[in-house]
Amino acid sequence: MNLVSSLFAKIMFWFFLNLLLVVAALSVFFAFQPQVNLHAIFGQQGSNRLRTAGMLIAHDLNQKLQTNWTGVLSRHAKIHQVDFALVLEDGHCFSSTEGDLPDAVIKKAENALRHPPLPGRFPPPPGFEDPQKYPKNHIVDDGSTSLKKNAMEKKLPLHADGLGRRPSFIMKTRHPTRYWTGVRIPLPPATSHPPVPALLLAVSDSVTGNGFFFDPLPWMIVAVVVILISVFFWIPMVRNITRPLTRMTRATEKIARGRFDVVLHEEPRADEIGRLAKGINHMTARLSVFVKGQKRFLSDVAHELGSPIARIQFGLGALEQRVNRENRRRVVDVMEDIDHMSKLVNELLAFSRTQMNTQTVKLEKISLLPVVQAAVKRETTPAPEIIIKIDPEIRVLASAELLTRALANLVRNAVKYAGHNSPIYVLAEKKKDRVSIEVRDIGPGVPEDLLDQLFEPFFRPEPSRDRDSGGVGLGLAIVKTCVETCRGKVTARNLKPRGFAVTILLKT
């Protein structure tokens, strides 16, 4: 059975297809649902990393002169495996890499600095609450007071660490493709002035930023775990369905080959599969009774017809010597009909005996060449040349009597249909633990649609069954019964461009 076309493979295919459809549906939902905050779901970890990096970078920048800011950004870029850039409100730019920033990035960064996101989604830090709550004399005019007043007037989303809770800048550029995200950081140049707003940008050519923007590993682990749990949950259920169906398929294939002793004992189930197994067992038992009754009937009828036919032949032989010349021809015609009937009865006897004795036949290893020679010698009618090509060392597991009868029928069939001007070949070849025996002719062959019916009892490719064509359609049926009794297999095929071959496979 082809694993790809099996029921198990199809069910597992639909299972994984269902998972893909669920993932696709969720992707489409998130893509067209603006109310869903994907950043809150997937980007919070990256935001926290960016905020932490911004705090450290802002601290280091405040300790250095502007001429050394590029080195600070480069050092942090090596640590976090992403490039950093800094855009000031006055338009100055610093980057950890060589080259200028894209104009689109600078323009969007300046716009983000001029229009910071509105506060209110997060609680304001201490000292940045509503000024209406505090008397004016509570505010001391020092550097920190000016900073707080400036932050309240501009409504900057600053917190205790001076950073927003999420990136205020996210974009993508092409040629080359790079991904940008940024947060506002304060860069106070002096204690007597408010902090200078600046935008810290993290940039990478990977959408995950090498794990800095978004780390897919935890999500991949979760997805793999979910798939594995689902697979380990589904496989026993699927195997629980497909395994008994496989056994039933093998049983029905044996039944189709004529074996009615098949019984399914391993399906004690109350579902549809268990009911199907019980139905197969019941069908097998009924077929076995019918077929055995038919075989016994054929055997009894053939046996009972043997004696009266023999007496009729004896009487007609005596009558032929006593009738006059005018009536002698009529007696001869009747004797030919009786002879044809005798052959039919003998074939029926041979067929029924072969089928009735399959369980009592003793198999043994025999030399193949003498059996083939005996089968060829049994054909006493004028025949074309019969060529035997068999290694004398080849031995097979079979019954010598049954194998001789099968080969004799095949040779007789080849002589009858191959004509008298073409040779007949009997070949044998050893293949591992089996021997292939082939009887081949160069006759017209058989229509392809009839090959599967050749070994059925009473089947003949020709619609006529007169004494000129000969036979009653039991020859190949006897061949099949003999070979299967020897635990072998027989097949037939047409040869190209012309010819017909029957192959017998036996164990060594």
Residue pairs with C-beta under 8 A, 6 or more apart in sequence:
1 246
1 249
3 9
6 242
7 241
7 242
7 245
8 238
8 239
8 242
11 234
11 238
11 241
11 242
12 231
12 234
12 235
12 238
15 230
15 231
15 234
19 227
19 230
29 36
30 36
30 38
39 47
39 166
39 167
42 214
42 219
43 166
43 167
43 213
43 214
44 166
45 214
45 215
46 167
46 181
46 209
46 212
46 213
46 214
46 215
47 165
47 166
47 167
47 183
49 80
49 212
50 167
50 181
50 182
50 183
50 200
50 202
50 212
51 161
51 163
51 164
51 165
51 183
53 76
53 80
53 84
53 200
53 202
54 163
54 183
54 185
54 200
55 161
55 162
55 163
55 185
56 76
57 72
57 73
57 76
57 84
57 86
57 185
57 200
58 162
58 185
58 186
58 187
58 200
60 72
60 75
60 76
61 69
61 72
61 86
61 187
62 187
62 188
64 71
64 72
66 92
66 94
69 86
69 94
70 94
70 95
70 96
73 84
73 85
73 86
73 94
73 95
73 96
74 96
76 84
76 96
77 83
77 84
77 96
77 97
80 202
80 212
81 204
81 209
81 210
81 211
81 212
82 202
82 203
82 204
82 209
82 210
82 212
82 213
83 95
83 96
83 97
83 202
83 203
83 204
84 95
84 96
84 200
84 201
84 202
84 203
85 93
85 94
85 95
85 96
85 101
85 105
85 200
85 201
85 203
86 93
86 94
86 95
86 198
86 199
86 200
86 201
87 93
87 101
87 106
87 109
87 110
87 113
87 182
87 198
87 199
87 201
88 187
88 196
88 197
88 198
89 110
89 113
89 114
89 196
89 197
89 198
91 106
91 110
93 100
93 101
93 106
95 101
101 201
102 173
104 171
104 173
105 171
105 173
105 180
105 201
108 169
108 171
109 169
109 182
109 199
109 201
112 168
112 169
112 182
112 184
112 199
113 184
113 197
113 198
113 199
116 154
116 155
116 156
116 157
116 168
116 184
116 197
117 157
117 164
117 168
118 155
118 157
119 155
119 156
119 157
121 165
122 157
122 159
122 165
124 159
125 158
125 159
125 160
126 160
127 144
127 148
128 148
128 151
128 152
128 158
131 149
131 152
139 145
139 148
139 149
143 190
143 191
143 192
143 193
146 192
146 193
146 194
147 188
147 194
147 195
150 194
150 195
151 158
151 194
156 184
156 197
157 164
157 165
157 168
157 184
158 164
158 184
158 186
159 165
162 185
162 186
162 195
163 183
163 184
163 185
164 183
164 184
166 183
167 181
167 182
167 183
168 182
168 183
168 184
168 199
169 180
169 181
169 182
169 183
169 199
169 201
170 180
170 181
170 182
171 179
171 180
172 178
172 179
172 180
173 180
176 205
177 205
178 203
178 204
178 205
179 203
179 204
179 205
179 206
179 207
179 209
179 213
180 201
180 202
180 203
181 201
181 202
181 209
181 213
182 199
182 200
182 201
182 202
183 199
183 200
184 197
184 198
184 199
184 200
185 198
185 199
185 200
186 195
186 196
186 197
186 198
187 195
187 196
187 197
187 198
188 194
188 195
188 196
189 196
202 209
202 212
202 213
204 210
204 212
204 213
207 213
207 214
208 214
208 215
208 216
211 217
241 273
244 266
244 267
244 269
244 273
244 277
245 273
247 264
247 266
247 267
248 264
248 267
248 276
248 277
248 280
251 262
251 264
251 280
251 284
252 280
254 262
255 262
255 280
255 283
255 284
255 287
257 484
258 291
258 484
260 284
260 285
260 287
260 288
260 291
261 284
261 288
262 284
263 281
263 284
264 277
264 280
264 281
267 273
267 274
267 277
267 278
268 274
269 277
295 352
295 355
295 356
296 352
296 356
298 348
298 351
298 352
299 348
299 349
299 352
299 353
299 356
301 348
302 345
302 346
302 348
302 349
302 352
303 349
305 341
305 345
306 345
306 349
309 338
309 341
309 342
309 345
310 342
312 338
313 335
313 338
313 339
313 342
316 331
316 334
316 335
316 338
317 335
319 331
320 328
320 331
320 332
320 335
323 331
336 467
340 467
343 472
344 472
347 472
347 474
347 475
347 478
348 474
350 405
350 474
350 478
351 457
351 474
351 477
351 478
351 481
354 402
354 405
354 478
354 481
354 482
354 485
355 481
357 485
358 481
358 484
358 485
361 399
361 402
361 485
361 486
362 399
363 397
363 398
363 399
363 486
363 487
364 397
364 398
364 399
365 395
365 396
365 397
365 508
366 395
366 396
366 398
366 400
366 403
367 392
367 394
367 395
368 390
368 394
368 395
368 396
368 428
368 435
368 437
369 388
369 390
369 391
369 392
369 394
371 398
371 400
371 403
371 404
371 407
372 388
372 390
372 407
372 426
372 428
372 437
373 388
374 404
375 403
375 404
375 405
375 407
375 408
375 411
376 386
376 388
376 407
376 408
376 411
376 426
378 404
378 408
379 408
379 411
379 412
379 415
381 415
382 420
383 411
383 415
383 420
383 424
384 415
384 418
384 419
384 420
384 421
384 422
384 423
384 424
385 423
385 424
386 411
386 423
386 424
386 425
386 426
387 423
387 424
387 425
387 426
388 426
389 425
389 426
389 427
389 428
390 426
390 427
390 428
391 428
391 430
394 428
394 430
394 435
394 508
395 508
396 403
396 435
396 437
396 506
396 507
396 508
397 486
397 487
397 506
397 507
397 508
398 486
398 488
398 506
399 482
399 485
399 486
402 482
402 483
402 485
402 486
403 482
403 483
403 486
403 506
405 478
405 482
406 478
406 479
406 482
406 483
406 490
406 504
407 426
407 437
407 439
407 504
409 475
409 476
409 478
409 479
410 439
410 479
410 502
411 424
411 426
411 439
412 475
413 475
413 476
413 502
414 424
414 439
414 440
414 441
414 443
414 500
415 424
416 470
416 471
417 441
417 443
417 444
417 500
418 424
418 441
418 442
418 443
418 500
419 443
422 441
422 442
422 443
423 441
423 442
424 439
424 440
424 441
425 438
425 439
425 440
425 441
426 437
426 438
426 439
426 440
427 437
427 438
427 440
428 435
428 436
428 437
428 438
429 435
429 436
429 438
430 436
430 508
433 507
433 508
434 505
434 506
434 507
434 508
435 505
435 506
435 507
435 508
436 503
436 504
436 505
437 503
437 504
437 505
437 506
438 501
438 502
438 503
438 504
439 501
439 502
440 495
440 499
440 500
440 501
441 499
441 500
441 501
442 495
442 498
442 499
443 498
443 499
443 500
444 498
444 500
445 494
445 495
445 498
445 499
445 500
446 454
446 461
446 492
446 494
446 500
447 461
448 494
450 461
451 492
451 493
451 494
453 459
454 461
454 476
454 492
455 476
455 477
455 479
455 480
455 490
455 492
456 473
456 477
457 473
457 474
457 477
458 472
458 473
458 474
458 477
459 473
459 476
459 477
460 469
460 471
460 472
460 473
462 469
465 471
465 472
465 473
476 492
476 502
479 490
479 502
480 490
483 489
483 490
483 504
483 506
484 490
486 506
487 506
487 507
488 504
488 505
488 506
488 507
489 504
489 505
490 502
490 503
490 504
490 505
491 502
491 503
491 505
492 500
492 501
492 502
492 503
493 500
493 501
493 503
494 500
494 501
495 501
